Amino acid sequence: MFIHNSTNIGNYIESVRNKKTQKELLFGFFHKIYYNLKIIHC
């Protein structure tokens, strides 16, 4: 499904949403590594 936004506001919101999801994925990735290291150290 491809939605084309002709407005700059729509593109801005989309880019912000993408950055937010990327940040959440990255945070989850680091949290998973940290959690695994914690288990190994215990």
C-alpha positions as CSV (number, residue, x, y, z in Angstrom):
1,M,0.0,0.0,0.0
2,F,1.6,3.2,-1.2
3,I,0.2,6.6,0.0
4,H,1.5,9.7,-1.8
5,N,1.5,12.9,0.3
6,S,1.6,16.0,-1.9
7,T,1.9,18.4,1.1
8,N,5.1,19.3,2.9
9,I,3.4,18.8,6.2
10,G,2.4,15.3,5.3
11,N,6.0,14.5,4.3
12,Y,7.3,16.1,7.5
13,I,5.0,14.0,9.7
14,E,5.9,10.9,7.8
15,S,9.7,11.5,8.3
16,V,9.2,12.3,12.0
17,R,7.2,9.0,12.4
18,N,9.9,7.0,10.6
19,K,12.7,8.5,12.8
20,K,10.7,7.7,15.9
21,T,10.2,4.1,14.9
22,Q,13.9,3.8,14.0
23,K,14.9,5.2,17.4
24,E,12.5,2.7,19.1
25,L,14.0,-0.2,17.1
26,L,17.5,0.9,18.0
27,F,16.6,1.3,21.7
28,G,15.0,-2.1,21.7
29,F,18.1,-3.6,20.0
30,F,20.5,-2.1,22.6
31,H,18.1,-3.1,25.5
32,K,18.2,-6.7,24.2
33,I,22.0,-6.7,24.2
34,Y,22.2,-5.1,27.6
35,Y,19.7,-7.7,29.0
36,N,21.7,-10.5,27.5
37,L,24.9,-9.2,29.0
38,K,23.2,-8.9,32.3
39,I,22.2,-12.5,32.2
40,I,25.7,-13.6,31.2
41,H,27.2,-11.6,34.1
42,C,24.8,-13.1,36.6
